[in-house]
Amino acid sequence: MSSATPGIDAAAHDAENTRFIILISCVATIGGFLFGFDSGVINGTVDGLKQTFQSSSAGVGFEVASMLLGCAVGAFIAGRLADRWGRRAVLIMASVMFLLSALGAGMAHASWFFIVARVLGGFAVGAASVMSPAYIAEVAPARYRGRLATVQQIAIITGLFAAFLSNYLLAKAAGASTEALWLGQAAWRWMFWMMAIPSLLFFVLLLSIPESPRYLVVKKRTHDALAVLTRLYGAGVAQVKLGEIQASLSADHHRPRLSDLLDKASGKIRPIVWIGIGLATFQQLVGINVVFYYGAVLWQAVGFSESDALLINVLSGALSIGACLITVVLIDRIGRKPLLWVGSAGMALSLALVTFAFATASLDGSGKLALSDSMGTLALVAANLYVVFFNASWGPVMWVMLGEMFPNQIRGSGLAVAGAAQWTSNFIITVTFPIMLAGIGLAAAYGLYTVAAVVSVFFVLRYVYETKGKELEQMEG
């Protein structure tokens, strides 16, 4: 299938302002970087939270997962607000919330204050998670939209990597995450405060990018939309693209609303919405964020020191970036669907190996789990292989598809519902892991994630539609 828009020949592609499109897309992906940093920073602070707030296992689980409550609400509200105020405006709001959350979480001296700060950060993460890929999808041409949207996942993983590396270096400089560093403040507090720097950068750069032209068309700001389209694609293409966007909206040109998610003939939720919810949910049911949020705790649970556990997180982050680069090369060549089902199969196999390794663990004299050298190596290799499969498939591809699979009329509402489903699933997986760790154990927990990975293979093969090469105006609901 040709990736060109009908009526637009190859010569017109030369008029595209490719450099500008890439530049503004990269600005949007800073939201992904902050998404990753805010998600990963908690990994090295768990011991500090326990010591400072005297929290139980369930309490720590809620403190870690509290951000995700904000994420679910933030993703849902962002999709709706983006239809009212614009994609760029919502991203600017998110940048401010990232900053306030970073400062508040680092200065918290009570669990409730920390939770409030993390929920605020969750609003920002949820908003950025759905709006950054949506913005990229709405400004990028179809033929390389997948590659640009995949950069969002690279930014997320780079943010995670930066958080892991920052945590490791700060803890090493202080001696431990709970020891005092600069200004007499514990290292774990500085881990949060480090996020203030990219938050400010995000805010400043967002002021320089244009609003999404598809949002401007929906708001009947035709002159503004044409100006942005001209800047993106050139004058010859802009007018044609404007007409296509207008034709893709509802016949009566009403403003987007949640009720658009219902099929007018049957009154039921459109199938595309259920597919979006399925993609969003399965991405979390495979347990990836247990590795991101509890990596240090997980590896310490099987005998690694805190320093070694934090260093393993850095390794996982580096491998994740490499895996995403593979996706950048492949996503617009072989498509989204093959990457998803191959990734599911790879995750199922690697998770099964991790489960087997953890099942062999025994208790040492202090009551902690201990693995033999061979099983420890197997668990470490398989866990990182799992991270590679995830970040070469479901990590970036799910966000790419959510940003492009919904028709223009329902993109904001579809993202709101699917984003909320993704973060709600994330919350459930995250908050239950410490409980399962203390209850059924690591092996059983990873066994459940393995089952989810196996089921996701069949979900992709049966229900997911390919979107490679299609213009957003060609998406059907």
PyMOL commands that set and color helices and strands:
alter all, ss='L'
color gray80, all
select helices_A, chain A and resi 10-13+18-44+46-53+57-85+87-107+111-139+142-174+182-184+187-193+196-206+213-218+222-233+235-248+258-261+271-285+288-301+306-330+336-359+373-391+394-404+408-438+442-463+472-474
alter helices_A, ss='H'
color red, helices_A
select strands_A, chain A and resi 362-363+369-370
alter strands_A, ss='S'
color yellow, strands_A
deselect
rebuild
show_as cartoon
